[in-house]
Amino acid sequence: MANADSATAKPVVTVFGSSRARYPDPEYMAAWRLGKLLAKRGWTLCNGGHDGTMEAAARGAKELSGKTIGVTFNLYRPANRNVWLDQEIVTGSLFTRLEKLVTLGDAYVVLRGGIGTLLEFVLVWNLVQAPEFAQKPVVVVGEDWGSVFESMRDHLPMHEYERESIRLVPTVEEAVAELDVHLAGRARSSDRKERRLPLA
């Protein structure tokens, strides 16, 4: 796993979403529930560290004593860094920020958002076609993304394996259910490998 110092390290889930959402918008509350669900499983939440759904997800995670990482961009400092972060990684460019968000994650959840979130979605979607990232699930939440995906599928060239490399779900609860399947299976595989290690 990208974040792992050992086979027993907890997964990091990178969450992408809108900075425009505000409490109690439905988007904000969905991100808040997502943060709680990730924390309940002991997974680390990673996101862009600023406001909107980034704040909401980190807040939800911290309310259940979960671990949170924010990868911020120094162009925005200090106005909207949210207060729910255990660790802040400050980057000096958008490209460095994207790279850090992607490489820290063992899995990705994409919430409703604007062009920045679209960029992040398409980036991880493309990366999971490569062997280095192929085992990292990409779960995309909401009917709006379904419409975007259908338009891309209908109007852009796309291989079947590219279509199948993402999971579209209607709710954050179903997104976490998808992650349960992928990350639990990976944890079992790590356990088997650890048991096969020879004794020193």
C-alpha positions in Angstrom: 0.0 0.0 0.0 1.2 3.5 -0.8 0.9 4.7 2.8 2.2 1.5 4.5 5.4 1.2 6.5 4.3 -2.4 7.3 1.7 -4.9 6.2 -0.5 -4.0 9.1 -0.8 -0.3 8.3 -4.4 1.0 8.0 -5.6 2.0 4.6 -5.7 5.6 3.5 -8.8 6.7 1.5 -8.4 9.9 -0.5 -11.6 11.7 -0.9 -12.2 14.3 -3.7 -15.1 16.8 -3.7 -16.4 20.3 -3.8 -15.0 23.3 -1.8 -18.3 25.1 -2.4 -20.6 22.9 -0.2 -21.7 24.5 3.1 -23.5 23.1 6.2 -26.2 21.9 6.0 -26.1 21.3 2.2 -26.8 17.7 1.2 -23.3 17.5 -0.3 -21.8 18.7 3.0 -23.8 16.2 5.0 -23.0 13.3 2.7 -19.2 14.1 3.1 -19.7 14.3 6.9 -21.3 10.8 6.9 -18.5 9.5 4.7 -15.9 10.7 7.2 -17.7 9.0 10.0 -17.9 5.7 8.1 -14.2 5.7 7.2 -13.2 6.5 10.8 -15.5 3.7 12.1 -13.5 1.3 10.1 -10.2 2.6 11.3 -9.2 4.0 7.9 -7.3 7.2 7.5 -9.1 10.0 5.6 -7.0 12.1 3.2 -8.3 15.0 1.2 -7.4 18.5 0.1 -7.6 20.0 3.6 -9.6 23.1 2.8 -13.3 23.9 3.1 -16.5 22.5 1.7 -16.8 18.7 1.5 -13.1 18.5 2.6 -14.0 20.1 5.9 -17.2 18.0 6.2 -15.4 14.7 5.7 -12.6 15.5 8.0 -15.1 16.8 10.6 -17.1 13.6 10.5 -13.9 11.5 10.8 -12.6 13.5 13.8 -16.0 13.2 15.6 -15.3 9.5 15.8 -11.6 10.0 16.6 -10.5 9.0 13.1 -7.2 10.1 11.6 -7.2 12.8 9.0 -4.6 14.2 6.5 -5.0 17.4 4.5 -2.9 18.1 1.5 -3.2 21.9 1.1 -2.0 24.3 -1.5 -0.1 27.3 -0.2 -1.9 29.7 -2.6 -4.9 29.3 -0.4 -3.2 29.7 3.0 -4.2 30.4 5.7 -7.8 31.4 4.9 -9.6 28.2 4.5 -7.5 25.4 6.0 -10.0 23.4 8.0 -9.5 22.7 11.7 -10.2 19.0 11.6 -6.8 17.8 10.4 -4.3 15.7 12.3 -1.7 16.3 9.7 -1.3 19.0 7.1 1.0 18.6 4.1 1.5 22.0 2.5 2.4 21.9 -1.2 3.7 24.6 -3.4 1.9 23.8 -6.7 -1.3 22.2 -7.9 0.7 19.4 -9.6 2.5 18.5 -6.4 -0.7 18.6 -4.4 -2.4 16.2 -6.9 0.6 13.9 -6.8 0.5 13.7 -3.0 -3.2 13.2 -2.8 -3.0 10.3 -5.3 0.1 8.6 -4.0 -1.1 8.7 -0.4 -4.3 7.0 -1.2 -4.9 3.2 -1.2 -8.4 3.9 -2.5 -10.3 6.9 -3.9 -13.8 8.2 -3.4 -15.1 11.0 -5.7 -18.0 13.1 -4.4 -19.9 15.7 -6.4 -17.7 18.7 -7.4 -16.6 21.1 -10.0 -13.8 21.2 -12.6 -11.2 20.6 -9.9 -12.9 17.4 -8.8 -13.4 16.4 -12.4 -9.6 16.8 -12.9 -9.0 14.6 -9.8 -11.5 12.0 -11.0 -10.1 11.7 -14.5 -6.5 11.6 -13.1 -7.1 8.6 -10.8 -9.3 6.9 -13.4 -6.4 7.1 -15.9 -3.8 6.0 -13.3 -5.6 2.9 -12.3 -5.1 1.6 -15.8 -1.4 1.2 -14.9 -0.1 -1.7 -12.9 1.2 0.5 -10.1 -2.3 1.8 -9.3 -4.4 -1.1 -10.7 -5.4 -2.5 -7.2 -6.6 0.9 -6.0 -10.4 1.2 -6.2 -12.1 4.3 -7.6 -15.6 4.8 -6.3 -17.7 7.7 -7.7 -20.7 8.9 -5.8 -23.9 10.4 -7.2 -26.3 10.6 -10.1 -24.6 13.7 -11.5 -21.4 11.8 -12.0 -23.4 9.0 -13.6 -24.6 11.5 -16.2 -21.1 12.8 -16.8 -19.8 9.2 -17.2 -22.6 8.2 -19.6 -21.8 11.3 -21.8 -18.1 10.4 -21.9 -18.9 6.8 -22.7 -21.2 7.8 -25.5 -19.1 10.5 -27.1 -15.4 9.6 -26.3 -13.4 6.5 -27.3 -13.2 4.2 -24.3 -12.1 0.6 -23.8 -14.4 -1.8 -21.9 -11.7 -2.3 -19.2 -11.7 1.5 -18.7 -15.4 1.5 -18.2 -15.1 -1.3 -15.7 -12.3 0.2 -13.7 -14.5 2.6 -11.8 -17.6 2.0 -9.6 -20.6 4.3 -9.8 -22.8 4.3 -6.7 -25.7 6.5 -5.5 -24.7 7.1 -1.9 -21.6 7.4 0.4 -22.9 4.3 2.3 -22.7 2.2 -0.9 -19.3 3.7 -1.6 -18.0 2.5 1.7 -19.6 -0.9 1.1 -17.5 -1.1 -2.1 -14.4 -0.2 -0.2 -15.2 -2.9 2.4 -14.9 -5.5 -0.4 -11.7 -4.2 -1.9 -9.8 -3.2 1.3 -10.9 -6.2 3.3 -9.7 -8.5 0.6 -6.4 -6.7 0.5 -6.1 -7.0 4.2 -6.6 -10.7 4.1 -4.0 -11.0 1.3 -1.5 -9.1 3.5 -2.2 -11.4 6.4 -1.6 -14.4 4.3 1.7 -13.0 3.1 2.8 -12.1 6.6 2.0 -15.6 7.9 4.2 -17.1 5.1 7.3 -15.1 6.1 10.0 -17.4 7.5 11.0 -17.0 11.1 14.3 -15.3 11.7 
